[in-house]
Structure formats: structure tokens, C-alpha cells
Amino acid sequence: MISALITGAIIGWIAGNIMGLRGGLLRNIVVGILGSALGTFLFGMLGFSAHGLIADLIVSVTGACLFIWLMDRLF
């Protein structure tokens, strides 16, 4: 659980920097965890799966960036 929070915070921070989103630790954790789930789901629907740390990071950050973009468009 602690590792998921730390990983979510890092992924959310990276995606936030890419997308120009400024937020606190809680926002980074939420964006990172939800974005990681979104990325894993979408890449899985396309027939791709991530194997290894770098691939997991790319999928998670891509999903988090997409999540930020979607939230920006909806709200």
C-alpha cells in the first residue's frame, strides 16, 4: 500500500510536469494511481502489455497524462 502511494505520487508528478499541471502531493497520488490504471486498461485493450520497470513507467505516465487531459476537457 505504501509503495502504491509512493509510485502514484512519482507518476503523478512526472505526468503533471509533462502536462503543465501544478498540484500537491495528494493530487499527484490520485492522478498517478488513476492514470496508471487507465493506461494499463487502454494498453491492454490495444493488445499491449508492459514487462519491466521502464515499460510500466511509460504505460503509467501515458495513462496519467491522458487522465489529466480528459479531466481538463471535462471540467
N, CA, C and O atoms as a Tripos MOL2 file, in Angstrom:
@<TRIPOS>MOLECULE
protein
  300   299    75     0     0
PROTEIN
NO_CHARGES

@<TRIPOS>ATOM
      1 N           0.8280   -1.1910    0.0000 N.3       1 MET1
      2 CA          0.0000    0.0000    0.0000 C.3       1 MET1
      3 C           0.8740    1.2570    0.0000 C.2       1 MET1
      4 O           0.6100    2.2030   -0.7420 O.2       1 MET1
      5 N           1.8950    1.2590    0.8200 N.am      2 ILE2
      6 CA          2.8040    2.4030    0.8680 C.3       2 ILE2
      7 C           3.5160    2.5580   -0.4690 C.2       2 ILE2
      8 O           3.6950    3.6750   -0.9540 O.2       2 ILE2
      9 N           3.9210    1.4430   -1.0620 N.am      3 SER3
     10 CA          4.6290    1.5260   -2.3450 C.3       3 SER3
     11 C           3.7030    2.0400   -3.4430 C.2       3 SER3
     12 O           4.1560    2.7450   -4.3440 O.2       3 SER3
     13 N           2.4080    1.7000   -3.3860 N.am      4 ALA4
     14 CA          1.4520    2.2090   -4.3760 C.3       4 ALA4
     15 C           1.2940    3.7200   -4.2370 C.2       4 ALA4
     16 O           1.1810    4.4200   -5.2430 O.2       4 ALA4
     17 N           1.2840    4.2270   -3.0220 N.am      5 LEU5
     18 CA          1.1730    5.6630   -2.7980 C.3       5 LEU5
     19 C           2.4190    6.3960   -3.2880 C.2       5 LEU5
     20 O           2.3220    7.4500   -3.9160 O.2       5 LEU5
     21 N           3.5730    5.8380   -3.0000 N.am      6 ILE6
     22 CA          4.8310    6.4550   -3.4410 C.3       6 ILE6
     23 C           4.9330    6.4250   -4.9620 C.2       6 ILE6
     24 O           5.2770    7.4270   -5.5890 O.2       6 ILE6
     25 N           4.6320    5.2720   -5.5480 N.am      7 THR7
     26 CA          4.6820    5.1440   -7.0030 C.3       7 THR7
     27 C           3.6660    6.0710   -7.6600 C.2       7 THR7
     28 O           3.9780    6.7200   -8.6580 O.2       7 THR7
     29 N           2.4690    6.1390   -7.1160 N.am      8 GLY8
     30 CA          1.4400    7.0430   -7.6430 C.3       8 GLY8
     31 C           1.8740    8.4950   -7.5760 C.2       8 GLY8
     32 O           1.6320    9.2650   -8.5050 O.2       8 GLY8
     33 N           2.5150    8.8680   -6.4810 N.am      9 ALA9
     34 CA          2.9960   10.2430   -6.3390 C.3       9 ALA9
     35 C           4.0560   10.5680   -7.3860 C.2       9 ALA9
     36 O           4.0460   11.6530   -7.9680 O.2       9 ALA9
     37 N           4.9640    9.6370   -7.6230 N.am     10 ILE10
     38 CA          6.0240    9.8660   -8.6120 C.3      10 ILE10
     39 C           5.4380    9.9470  -10.0130 C.2      10 ILE10
     40 O           5.7870   10.8450  -10.7790 O.2      10 ILE10
     41 N           4.5490    9.0150  -10.3560 N.am     11 ILE11
     42 CA          3.9310    9.0210  -11.6780 C.3      11 ILE11
     43 C           3.0910   10.2860  -11.8720 C.2      11 ILE11
     44 O           3.1470   10.9080  -12.9330 O.2      11 ILE11
     45 N           2.3270   10.6650  -10.8730 N.am     12 GLY12
     46 CA          1.5380   11.8900  -10.9450 C.3      12 GLY12
     47 C           2.4080   13.1300  -11.0840 C.2      12 GLY12
     48 O           2.0460   14.0590  -11.8050 O.2      12 GLY12
     49 N           3.5370   13.1560  -10.4110 N.am     13 TRP13
     50 CA          4.4580   14.2830  -10.5030 C.3      13 TRP13
     51 C           5.0540   14.3800  -11.9060 C.2      13 TRP13
     52 O           5.1260   15.4670  -12.4790 O.2      13 TRP13
     53 N           5.4780   13.2470  -12.4560 N.am     14 ILE14
     54 CA          6.0430   13.2460  -13.8140 C.3      14 ILE14
     55 C           4.9930   13.6920  -14.8280 C.2      14 ILE14
     56 O           5.2630   14.5490  -15.6700 O.2      14 ILE14
     57 N           3.8000   13.1120  -14.7490 N.am     15 ALA15
     58 CA          2.7340   13.4730  -15.6840 C.3      15 ALA15
     59 C           2.3300   14.9340  -15.5180 C.2      15 ALA15
     60 O           2.0680   15.6200  -16.5060 O.2      15 ALA15
     61 N           2.2790   15.4100  -14.2900 N.am     16 GLY16
     62 CA          1.9490   16.8110  -14.0460 C.3      16 GLY16
     63 C           2.9680   17.7480  -14.6650 C.2      16 GLY16
     64 O           2.6020   18.7870  -15.2140 O.2      16 GLY16
     65 N           4.2370   17.3940  -14.5840 N.am     17 ASN17
     66 CA          5.2750   18.2220  -15.2010 C.3      17 ASN17
     67 C           5.1670   18.1940  -16.7190 C.2      17 ASN17
     68 O           5.3640   19.2210  -17.3690 O.2      17 ASN17
     69 N           4.8590   17.0420  -17.2900 N.am     18 ILE18
     70 CA          4.7070   16.9420  -18.7390 C.3      18 ILE18
     71 C           3.5130   17.7710  -19.2140 C.2      18 ILE18
     72 O           3.5950   18.4660  -20.2270 O.2      18 ILE18
     73 N           2.4150   17.6930  -18.4840 N.am     19 MET19
     74 CA          1.1720   18.3630  -18.8990 C.3      19 MET19
     75 C           1.0440   19.7940  -18.3610 C.2      19 MET19
     76 O           0.0660   20.4770  -18.6640 O.2      19 MET19
     77 N           1.9960   20.2430  -17.5880 N.am     20 GLY20
     78 CA          1.9480   21.6000  -17.0460 C.3      20 GLY20
     79 C           0.9540   21.7700  -15.9210 C.2      20 GLY20
     80 O           0.4330   22.8680  -15.7230 O.2      20 GLY20
     81 N           0.6790   20.7210  -15.1840 N.am     21 LEU21
     82 CA         -0.2780   20.7590  -14.0730 C.3      21 LEU21
     83 C           0.4830   20.9220  -12.7660 C.2      21 LEU21
     84 O           1.4170   20.1720  -12.4830 O.2      21 LEU21
     85 N           0.0880   21.8830  -11.9920 N.am     22 ARG22
     86 CA          0.6950   22.0760  -10.6810 C.3      22 ARG22
     87 C          -0.2960   21.5980   -9.6260 C.2      22 ARG22
     88 O          -1.4790   21.9320   -9.6720 O.2      22 ARG22
     89 N           0.1940   20.8270   -8.6930 N.am     23 GLY23
     90 CA         -0.6750   20.3180   -7.6420 C.3      23 GLY23
     91 C           0.1420   19.8180   -6.4780 C.2      23 GLY23
     92 O           1.3700   19.7760   -6.5340 O.2      23 GLY23
     93 N          -0.5320   19.4490   -5.4470 N.am     24 GLY24
     94 CA          0.1270   18.9620   -4.2620 C.3      24 GLY24
     95 C           0.3270   17.4580   -4.2940 C.2      24 GLY24
     96 O           0.0670   16.7960   -5.2990 O.2      24 GLY24
     97 N           0.7900   16.9420   -3.1820 N.am     25 LEU25
     98 CA          1.0980   15.5220   -3.0550 C.3      25 LEU25
     99 C          -0.1480   14.6620   -3.2490 C.2      25 LEU25
    100 O          -0.0950   13.6560   -3.9560 O.2      25 LEU25
    101 N          -1.2530   15.0350   -2.6420 N.am     26 LEU26
    102 CA         -2.4850   14.2430   -2.7630 C.3      26 LEU26
    103 C          -2.9710   14.1930   -4.2090 C.2      26 LEU26
    104 O          -3.3820   13.1390   -4.6940 O.2      26 LEU26
    105 N          -2.9230   15.3270   -4.8910 N.am     27 ARG27
    106 CA         -3.3360   15.3550   -6.2950 C.3      27 ARG27
    107 C          -2.4240   14.4720   -7.1410 C.2      27 ARG27
    108 O          -2.9030   13.7580   -8.0220 O.2      27 ARG27
    109 N          -1.1220   14.5110   -6.8870 N.am     28 ASN28
    110 CA         -0.1880   13.6650   -7.6250 C.3      28 ASN28
    111 C          -0.4680   12.1880   -7.3990 C.2      28 ASN28
    112 O          -0.4010   11.3930   -8.3360 O.2      28 ASN28
    113 N          -0.7800   11.8180   -6.1710 N.am     29 ILE29
    114 CA         -1.0720   10.4150   -5.8510 C.3      29 ILE29
    115 C          -2.3280    9.9630   -6.5940 C.2      29 ILE29
    116 O          -2.3400    8.8940   -7.2040 O.2      29 ILE29
    117 N          -3.3800   10.7730   -6.5420 N.am     30 VAL30
    118 CA         -4.6340   10.4070   -7.2070 C.3      30 VAL30
    119 C          -4.4360   10.3110   -8.7160 C.2      30 VAL30
    120 O          -4.8660    9.3400   -9.3380 O.2      30 VAL30
    121 N          -3.7890   11.3110   -9.3050 N.am     31 VAL31
    122 CA         -3.5400   11.2990  -10.7470 C.3      31 VAL31
    123 C          -2.6690   10.1070  -11.1210 C.2      31 VAL31
    124 O          -2.9250    9.4500  -12.1300 O.2      31 VAL31
    125 N          -1.6530    9.8190  -10.3300 N.am     32 GLY32
    126 CA         -0.7500    8.7080  -10.6250 C.3      32 GLY32
    127 C          -1.4410    7.3570  -10.5620 C.2      32 GLY32
    128 O          -1.2520    6.5260  -11.4510 O.2      32 GLY32
    129 N          -2.2350    7.1250   -9.5320 N.am     33 ILE33
    130 CA         -2.8920    5.8330   -9.3710 C.3      33 ILE33
    131 C          -3.9940    5.6430  -10.4140 C.2      33 ILE33
    132 O          -4.0590    4.5970  -11.0600 O.2      33 ILE33
    133 N          -4.8570    6.6420  -10.5820 N.am     34 LEU34
    134 CA         -5.9320    6.5240  -11.5680 C.3      34 LEU34
    135 C          -5.3830    6.4970  -12.9940 C.2      34 LEU34
    136 O          -5.8770    5.7540  -13.8420 O.2      34 LEU34
    137 N          -4.3700    7.3050  -13.2470 N.am     35 GLY35
    138 CA         -3.7570    7.3170  -14.5710 C.3      35 GLY35
    139 C          -3.0580    6.0170  -14.8980 C.2      35 GLY35
    140 O          -3.0940    5.5600  -16.0400 O.2      35 GLY35
    141 N          -2.4260    5.4210  -13.9090 N.am     36 SER36
    142 CA         -1.7740    4.1330  -14.1120 C.3      36 SER36
    143 C          -2.7990    3.0550  -14.4570 C.2      36 SER36
    144 O          -2.5700    2.2370  -15.3480 O.2      36 SER36
    145 N          -3.9190    3.0590  -13.7550 N.am     37 ALA37
    146 CA         -4.9820    2.0950  -14.0450 C.3      37 ALA37
    147 C          -5.5550    2.3300  -15.4420 C.2      37 ALA37
    148 O          -5.8150    1.3780  -16.1780 O.2      37 ALA37
    149 N          -5.7510    3.5970  -15.8040 N.am     38 LEU38
    150 CA         -6.2690    3.9300  -17.1310 C.3      38 LEU38
    151 C          -5.2960    3.4880  -18.2210 C.2      38 LEU38
    152 O          -5.7100    2.9060  -19.2240 O.2      38 LEU38
    153 N          -4.0260    3.7580  -18.0350 N.am     39 GLY39
    154 CA         -3.0220    3.3650  -19.0200 C.3      39 GLY39
    155 C          -2.9320    1.8610  -19.1790 C.2      39 GLY39
    156 O          -2.8500    1.3550  -20.2990 O.2      39 GLY39
    157 N          -2.9470    1.1480  -18.0710 N.am     40 THR40
    158 CA         -2.8890   -0.3120  -18.1280 C.3      40 THR40
    159 C          -4.1100   -0.8740  -18.8470 C.2      40 THR40
    160 O          -3.9910   -1.7980  -19.6520 O.2      40 THR40
    161 N          -5.2860   -0.3150  -18.5540 N.am     41 PHE41
    162 CA         -6.5170   -0.7680  -19.2070 C.3      41 PHE41
    163 C          -6.4780   -0.4990  -20.7090 C.2      41 PHE41
    164 O          -6.7590   -1.3900  -21.5120 O.2      41 PHE41
    165 N          -6.1310    0.7290  -21.0850 N.am     42 LEU42
    166 CA         -6.1410    1.0850  -22.5030 C.3      42 LEU42
    167 C          -5.0800    0.3350  -23.3000 C.2      42 LEU42
    168 O          -5.3580   -0.1360  -24.4030 O.2      42 LEU42
    169 N          -3.8880    0.2190  -22.7680 N.am     43 PHE43
    170 CA         -2.8520   -0.5330  -23.4730 C.3      43 PHE43
    171 C          -3.2460   -2.0040  -23.5760 C.2      43 PHE43
    172 O          -2.9490   -2.6510  -24.5800 O.2      43 PHE43
    173 N          -3.9100   -2.5380  -22.5550 N.am     44 GLY44
    174 CA         -4.4000   -3.9120  -22.5990 C.3      44 GLY44
    175 C          -5.4720   -4.1000  -23.6580 C.2      44 GLY44
    176 O          -5.5080   -5.1280  -24.3350 O.2      44 GLY44
    177 N          -6.3520   -3.1010  -23.8040 N.am     45 MET45
    178 CA         -7.3860   -3.1680  -24.8400 C.3      45 MET45
    179 C          -6.7780   -3.1550  -26.2400 C.2      45 MET45
    180 O          -7.3440   -3.7230  -27.1740 O.2      45 MET45
    181 N          -5.6300   -2.5060  -26.3770 N.am     46 LEU46
    182 CA         -4.9390   -2.4560  -27.6640 C.3      46 LEU46
    183 C          -4.0720   -3.6870  -27.9150 C.2      46 LEU46
    184 O          -3.4990   -3.8450  -28.9930 O.2      46 LEU46
    185 N          -3.9830   -4.5550  -26.9120 N.am     47 GLY47
    186 CA         -3.2130   -5.7800  -27.0650 C.3      47 GLY47
    187 C          -1.7750   -5.6830  -26.6010 C.2      47 GLY47
    188 O          -0.9800   -6.5860  -26.8630 O.2      47 GLY47
    189 N          -1.4280   -4.6140  -25.9220 N.am     48 PHE48
    190 CA         -0.0690   -4.4370  -25.4240 C.3      48 PHE48
    191 C          -0.0250   -4.7200  -23.9330 C.2      48 PHE48
    192 O          -1.0020   -4.4980  -23.2180 O.2      48 PHE48
    193 N           1.1070   -5.2080  -23.4750 N.am     49 SER49
    194 CA          1.3160   -5.3770  -22.0430 C.3      49 SER49
    195 C           2.7330   -4.9330  -21.7070 C.2      49 SER49
    196 O           3.6620   -5.1270  -22.4920 O.2      49 SER49
    197 N           2.8820   -4.3470  -20.5520 N.am     50 ALA50
    198 CA          4.1740   -3.8220  -20.1230 C.3      50 ALA50
    199 C           4.9040   -4.8780  -19.3060 C.2      50 ALA50
    200 O           4.3460   -5.4660  -18.3800 O.2      50 ALA50
    201 N           6.1560   -5.1060  -19.6660 N.am     51 HIS51
    202 CA          7.0100   -6.0330  -18.9190 C.3      51 HIS51
    203 C           8.2900   -5.3060  -18.5620 C.2      51 HIS51
    204 O           9.0800   -4.9570  -19.4400 O.2      51 HIS51
    205 N           8.4920   -5.0830  -17.2950 N.am     52 GLY52
    206 CA          9.6920   -4.3970  -16.8320 C.3      52 GLY52
    207 C           9.3780   -3.0170  -16.2830 C.2      52 GLY52
    208 O           8.3040   -2.4620  -16.5170 O.2      52 GLY52
    209 N          10.3240   -2.4860  -15.5610 N.am     53 LEU53
    210 CA         10.1440   -1.2100  -14.8750 C.3      53 LEU53
    211 C           9.9290   -0.0510  -15.8390 C.2      53 LEU53
    212 O           9.0130    0.7490  -15.6480 O.2      53 LEU53
    213 N          10.7530    0.0490  -16.8630 N.am     54 ILE54
    214 CA         10.6560    1.1600  -17.8100 C.3      54 ILE54
    215 C           9.3300    1.1050  -18.5740 C.2      54 ILE54
    216 O           8.6750    2.1320  -18.7460 O.2      54 ILE54
    217 N           8.9360   -0.0740  -19.0280 N.am     55 ALA55
    218 CA          7.6720   -0.2140  -19.7520 C.3      55 ALA55
    219 C           6.4870    0.1350  -18.8530 C.2      55 ALA55
    220 O           5.5600    0.8180  -19.2900 O.2      55 ALA55
    221 N           6.5080   -0.3230  -17.6120 N.am     56 ASP56
    222 CA          5.4430    0.0140  -16.6640 C.3      56 ASP56
    223 C           5.3780    1.5190  -16.4360 C.2      56 ASP56
    224 O           4.2910    2.0930  -16.3580 O.2      56 ASP56
    225 N           6.5300    2.1510  -16.3290 N.am     57 LEU57
    226 CA          6.5810    3.5930  -16.1150 C.3      57 LEU57
    227 C           6.0050    4.3430  -17.3160 C.2      57 LEU57
    228 O           5.2520    5.3010  -17.1460 O.2      57 LEU57
    229 N           6.3550    3.9120  -18.5170 N.am     58 ILE58
    230 CA          5.8480    4.5610  -19.7300 C.3      58 ILE58
    231 C           4.3260    4.4170  -19.8240 C.2      58 ILE58
    232 O           3.6300    5.3900  -20.1170 O.2      58 ILE58
    233 N           3.8130    3.2260  -19.5800 N.am     59 VAL59
    234 CA          2.3650    2.9890  -19.6270 C.3      59 VAL59
    235 C           1.6540    3.8310  -18.5670 C.2      59 VAL59
    236 O           0.6240    4.4430  -18.8490 O.2      59 VAL59
    237 N           2.1930    3.8620  -17.3680 N.am     60 SER60
    238 CA          1.5610    4.5980  -16.2740 C.3      60 SER60
    239 C           1.5800    6.0990  -16.5140 C.2      60 SER60
    240 O           0.5670    6.7670  -16.3060 O.2      60 SER60
    241 N           2.6990    6.6370  -16.9440 N.am     61 VAL61
    242 CA          2.7990    8.0790  -17.2000 C.3      61 VAL61
    243 C           1.9140    8.4710  -18.3770 C.2      61 VAL61
    244 O           1.2750    9.5230  -18.3460 O.2      61 VAL61
    245 N           1.8690    7.6360  -19.4150 N.am     62 THR62
    246 CA          0.9910    7.9070  -20.5530 C.3      62 THR62
    247 C          -0.4670    7.9400  -20.1000 C.2      62 THR62
    248 O          -1.2180    8.8370  -20.4830 O.2      62 THR62
    249 N          -0.8650    6.9700  -19.2930 N.am     63 GLY63
    250 CA         -2.2310    6.9480  -18.7720 C.3      63 GLY63
    251 C          -2.5280    8.1450  -17.8870 C.2      63 GLY63
    252 O          -3.6270    8.6970  -17.9430 O.2      63 GLY63
    253 N          -1.5640    8.5540  -17.0710 N.am     64 ALA64
    254 CA         -1.7600    9.7150  -16.2020 C.3      64 ALA64
    255 C          -1.8780   10.9980  -17.0240 C.2      64 ALA64
    256 O          -2.6920   11.8640  -16.7020 O.2      64 ALA64
    257 N          -1.0780   11.1290  -18.0790 N.am     65 CYS65
    258 CA         -1.1910   12.2950  -18.9660 C.3      65 CYS65
    259 C          -2.5560   12.3150  -19.6470 C.2      65 CYS65
    260 O          -3.1740   13.3730  -19.7670 O.2      65 CYS65
    261 N          -3.0230   11.1670  -20.0850 N.am     66 LEU66
    262 CA         -4.3440   11.0840  -20.6940 C.3      66 LEU66
    263 C          -5.4310   11.4320  -19.6800 C.2      66 LEU66
    264 O          -6.3970   12.1200  -20.0100 O.2      66 LEU66
    265 N          -5.2720   10.9590  -18.4550 N.am     67 PHE67
    266 CA         -6.2320   11.2670  -17.3940 C.3      67 PHE67
    267 C          -6.2780   12.7750  -17.1410 C.2      67 PHE67
    268 O          -7.3610   13.3420  -17.0010 O.2      67 PHE67
    269 N          -5.1200   13.4260  -17.0800 N.am     68 ILE68
    270 CA         -5.0720   14.8780  -16.8780 C.3      68 ILE68
    271 C          -5.7570   15.5860  -18.0420 C.2      68 ILE68
    272 O          -6.5330   16.5200  -17.8370 O.2      68 ILE68
    273 N          -5.4720   15.1470  -19.2500 N.am     69 TRP69
    274 CA         -6.0840   15.7620  -20.4330 C.3      69 TRP69
    275 C          -7.5970   15.6160  -20.4130 C.2      69 TRP69
    276 O          -8.3220   16.5690  -20.6980 O.2      69 TRP69
    277 N          -8.0730   14.4190  -20.0770 N.am     70 LEU70
    278 CA         -9.5240   14.1870  -20.0120 C.3      70 LEU70
    279 C         -10.1800   15.0510  -18.9410 C.2      70 LEU70
    280 O         -11.2380   15.6330  -19.1800 O.2      70 LEU70
    281 N          -9.5710   15.1410  -17.7720 N.am     71 MET71
    282 CA        -10.1370   15.9420  -16.7000 C.3      71 MET71
    283 C         -10.1370   17.4200  -17.0630 C.2      71 MET71
    284 O         -11.0480   18.1550  -16.6810 O.2      71 MET71
    285 N          -9.1230   17.8570  -17.7960 N.am     72 ASP72
    286 CA         -9.0670   19.2450  -18.2370 C.3      72 ASP72
    287 C         -10.1880   19.5390  -19.2360 C.2      72 ASP72
    288 O         -10.7640   20.6270  -19.2180 O.2      72 ASP72
    289 N         -10.4940   18.5910  -20.0930 N.am     73 ARG73
    290 CA        -11.5490   18.7770  -21.0880 C.3      73 ARG73
    291 C         -12.9430   18.6880  -20.4630 C.2      73 ARG73
    292 O         -13.8570   19.4030  -20.8750 O.2      73 ARG73
    293 N         -13.1040   17.8220  -19.4830 N.am     74 LEU74
    294 CA        -14.4330   17.6370  -18.8710 C.3      74 LEU74
    295 C         -14.7720   18.6960  -17.8370 C.2      74 LEU74
    296 O         -15.9350   19.0700  -17.6840 O.2      74 LEU74
    297 N         -13.7590   19.1820  -17.1270 N.am     75 PHE75
    298 CA        -14.0350   20.1430  -16.0410 C.3      75 PHE75
    299 C         -13.3410   21.4080  -16.3430 C.2      75 PHE75
    300 O         -13.4300   22.3610  -15.5680 O.2      75 PHE75
@<TRIPOS>BOND
     1     1     2 1
     2     2     3 1
     3     3     4 2
     4     3     5 am
     5     5     6 1
     6     6     7 1
     7     7     8 2
     8     7     9 am
     9     9    10 1
    10    10    11 1
    11    11    12 2
    12    11    13 am
    13    13    14 1
    14    14    15 1
    15    15    16 2
    16    15    17 am
    17    17    18 1
    18    18    19 1
    19    19    20 2
    20    19    21 am
    21    21    22 1
    22    22    23 1
    23    23    24 2
    24    23    25 am
    25    25    26 1
    26    26    27 1
    27    27    28 2
    28    27    29 am
    29    29    30 1
    30    30    31 1
    31    31    32 2
    32    31    33 am
    33    33    34 1
    34    34    35 1
    35    35    36 2
    36    35    37 am
    37    37    38 1
    38    38    39 1
    39    39    40 2
    40    39    41 am
    41    41    42 1
    42    42    43 1
    43    43    44 2
    44    43    45 am
    45    45    46 1
    46    46    47 1
    47    47    48 2
    48    47    49 am
    49    49    50 1
    50    50    51 1
    51    51    52 2
    52    51    53 am
    53    53    54 1
    54    54    55 1
    55    55    56 2
    56    55    57 am
    57    57    58 1
    58    58    59 1
    59    59    60 2
    60    59    61 am
    61    61    62 1
    62    62    63 1
    63    63    64 2
    64    63    65 am
    65    65    66 1
    66    66    67 1
    67    67    68 2
    68    67    69 am
    69    69    70 1
    70    70    71 1
    71    71    72 2
    72    71    73 am
    73    73    74 1
    74    74    75 1
    75    75    76 2
    76    75    77 am
    77    77    78 1
    78    78    79 1
    79    79    80 2
    80    79    81 am
    81    81    82 1
    82    82    83 1
    83    83    84 2
    84    83    85 am
    85    85    86 1
    86    86    87 1
    87    87    88 2
    88    87    89 am
    89    89    90 1
    90    90    91 1
    91    91    92 2
    92    91    93 am
    93    93    94 1
    94    94    95 1
    95    95    96 2
    96    95    97 am
    97    97    98 1
    98    98    99 1
    99    99   100 2
   100    99   101 am
   101   101   102 1
   102   102   103 1
   103   103   104 2
   104   103   105 am
   105   105   106 1
   106   106   107 1
   107   107   108 2
   108   107   109 am
   109   109   110 1
   110   110   111 1
   111   111   112 2
   112   111   113 am
   113   113   114 1
   114   114   115 1
   115   115   116 2
   116   115   117 am
   117   117   118 1
   118   118   119 1
   119   119   120 2
   120   119   121 am
   121   121   122 1
   122   122   123 1
   123   123   124 2
   124   123   125 am
   125   125   126 1
   126   126   127 1
   127   127   128 2
   128   127   129 am
   129   129   130 1
   130   130   131 1
   131   131   132 2
   132   131   133 am
   133   133   134 1
   134   134   135 1
   135   135   136 2
   136   135   137 am
   137   137   138 1
   138   138   139 1
   139   139   140 2
   140   139   141 am
   141   141   142 1
   142   142   143 1
   143   143   144 2
   144   143   145 am
   145   145   146 1
   146   146   147 1
   147   147   148 2
   148   147   149 am
   149   149   150 1
   150   150   151 1
   151   151   152 2
   152   151   153 am
   153   153   154 1
   154   154   155 1
   155   155   156 2
   156   155   157 am
   157   157   158 1
   158   158   159 1
   159   159   160 2
   160   159   161 am
   161   161   162 1
   162   162   163 1
   163   163   164 2
   164   163   165 am
   165   165   166 1
   166   166   167 1
   167   167   168 2
   168   167   169 am
   169   169   170 1
   170   170   171 1
   171   171   172 2
   172   171   173 am
   173   173   174 1
   174   174   175 1
   175   175   176 2
   176   175   177 am
   177   177   178 1
   178   178   179 1
   179   179   180 2
   180   179   181 am
   181   181   182 1
   182   182   183 1
   183   183   184 2
   184   183   185 am
   185   185   186 1
   186   186   187 1
   187   187   188 2
   188   187   189 am
   189   189   190 1
   190   190   191 1
   191   191   192 2
   192   191   193 am
   193   193   194 1
   194   194   195 1
   195   195   196 2
   196   195   197 am
   197   197   198 1
   198   198   199 1
   199   199   200 2
   200   199   201 am
   201   201   202 1
   202   202   203 1
   203   203   204 2
   204   203   205 am
   205   205   206 1
   206   206   207 1
   207   207   208 2
   208   207   209 am
   209   209   210 1
   210   210   211 1
   211   211   212 2
   212   211   213 am
   213   213   214 1
   214   214   215 1
   215   215   216 2
   216   215   217 am
   217   217   218 1
   218   218   219 1
   219   219   220 2
   220   219   221 am
   221   221   222 1
   222   222   223 1
   223   223   224 2
   224   223   225 am
   225   225   226 1
   226   226   227 1
   227   227   228 2
   228   227   229 am
   229   229   230 1
   230   230   231 1
   231   231   232 2
   232   231   233 am
   233   233   234 1
   234   234   235 1
   235   235   236 2
   236   235   237 am
   237   237   238 1
   238   238   239 1
   239   239   240 2
   240   239   241 am
   241   241   242 1
   242   242   243 1
   243   243   244 2
   244   243   245 am
   245   245   246 1
   246   246   247 1
   247   247   248 2
   248   247   249 am
   249   249   250 1
   250   250   251 1
   251   251   252 2
   252   251   253 am
   253   253   254 1
   254   254   255 1
   255   255   256 2
   256   255   257 am
   257   257   258 1
   258   258   259 1
   259   259   260 2
   260   259   261 am
   261   261   262 1
   262   262   263 1
   263   263   264 2
   264   263   265 am
   265   265   266 1
   266   266   267 1
   267   267   268 2
   268   267   269 am
   269   269   270 1
   270   270   271 1
   271   271   272 2
   272   271   273 am
   273   273   274 1
   274   274   275 1
   275   275   276 2
   276   275   277 am
   277   277   278 1
   278   278   279 1
   279   279   280 2
   280   279   281 am
   281   281   282 1
   282   282   283 1
   283   283   284 2
   284   283   285 am
   285   285   286 1
   286   286   287 1
   287   287   288 2
   288   287   289 am
   289   289   290 1
   290   290   291 1
   291   291   292 2
   292   291   293 am
   293   293   294 1
   294   294   295 1
   295   295   296 2
   296   295   297 am
   297   297   298 1
   298   298   299 1
   299   299   300 2
@<TRIPOS>SUBSTRUCTURE
     1 MET1         2 RESIDUE 1 A MET
     2 ILE2         6 RESIDUE 1 A ILE
     3 SER3        10 RESIDUE 1 A SER
     4 ALA4        14 RESIDUE 1 A ALA
     5 LEU5        18 RESIDUE 1 A LEU
     6 ILE6        22 RESIDUE 1 A ILE
     7 THR7        26 RESIDUE 1 A THR
     8 GLY8        30 RESIDUE 1 A GLY
     9 ALA9        34 RESIDUE 1 A ALA
    10 ILE10       38 RESIDUE 1 A ILE
    11 ILE11       42 RESIDUE 1 A ILE
    12 GLY12       46 RESIDUE 1 A GLY
    13 TRP13       50 RESIDUE 1 A TRP
    14 ILE14       54 RESIDUE 1 A ILE
    15 ALA15       58 RESIDUE 1 A ALA
    16 GLY16       62 RESIDUE 1 A GLY
    17 ASN17       66 RESIDUE 1 A ASN
    18 ILE18       70 RESIDUE 1 A ILE
    19 MET19       74 RESIDUE 1 A MET
    20 GLY20       78 RESIDUE 1 A GLY
    21 LEU21       82 RESIDUE 1 A LEU
    22 ARG22       86 RESIDUE 1 A ARG
    23 GLY23       90 RESIDUE 1 A GLY
    24 GLY24       94 RESIDUE 1 A GLY
    25 LEU25       98 RESIDUE 1 A LEU
    26 LEU26      102 RESIDUE 1 A LEU
    27 ARG27      106 RESIDUE 1 A ARG
    28 ASN28      110 RESIDUE 1 A ASN
    29 ILE29      114 RESIDUE 1 A ILE
    30 VAL30      118 RESIDUE 1 A VAL
    31 VAL31      122 RESIDUE 1 A VAL
    32 GLY32      126 RESIDUE 1 A GLY
    33 ILE33      130 RESIDUE 1 A ILE
    34 LEU34      134 RESIDUE 1 A LEU
    35 GLY35      138 RESIDUE 1 A GLY
    36 SER36      142 RESIDUE 1 A SER
    37 ALA37      146 RESIDUE 1 A ALA
    38 LEU38      150 RESIDUE 1 A LEU
    39 GLY39      154 RESIDUE 1 A GLY
    40 THR40      158 RESIDUE 1 A THR
    41 PHE41      162 RESIDUE 1 A PHE
    42 LEU42      166 RESIDUE 1 A LEU
    43 PHE43      170 RESIDUE 1 A PHE
    44 GLY44      174 RESIDUE 1 A GLY
    45 MET45      178 RESIDUE 1 A MET
    46 LEU46      182 RESIDUE 1 A LEU
    47 GLY47      186 RESIDUE 1 A GLY
    48 PHE48      190 RESIDUE 1 A PHE
    49 SER49      194 RESIDUE 1 A SER
    50 ALA50      198 RESIDUE 1 A ALA
    51 HIS51      202 RESIDUE 1 A HIS
    52 GLY52      206 RESIDUE 1 A GLY
    53 LEU53      210 RESIDUE 1 A LEU
    54 ILE54      214 RESIDUE 1 A ILE
    55 ALA55      218 RESIDUE 1 A ALA
    56 ASP56      222 RESIDUE 1 A ASP
    57 LEU57      226 RESIDUE 1 A LEU
    58 ILE58      230 RESIDUE 1 A ILE
    59 VAL59      234 RESIDUE 1 A VAL
    60 SER60      238 RESIDUE 1 A SER
    61 VAL61      242 RESIDUE 1 A VAL
    62 THR62      246 RESIDUE 1 A THR
    63 GLY63      250 RESIDUE 1 A GLY
    64 ALA64      254 RESIDUE 1 A ALA
    65 CYS65      258 RESIDUE 1 A CYS
    66 LEU66      262 RESIDUE 1 A LEU
    67 PHE67      266 RESIDUE 1 A PHE
    68 ILE68      270 RESIDUE 1 A ILE
    69 TRP69      274 RESIDUE 1 A TRP
    70 LEU70      278 RESIDUE 1 A LEU
    71 MET71      282 RESIDUE 1 A MET
    72 ASP72      286 RESIDUE 1 A ASP
    73 ARG73      290 RESIDUE 1 A ARG
    74 LEU74      294 RESIDUE 1 A LEU
    75 PHE75      298 RESIDUE 1 A PHE
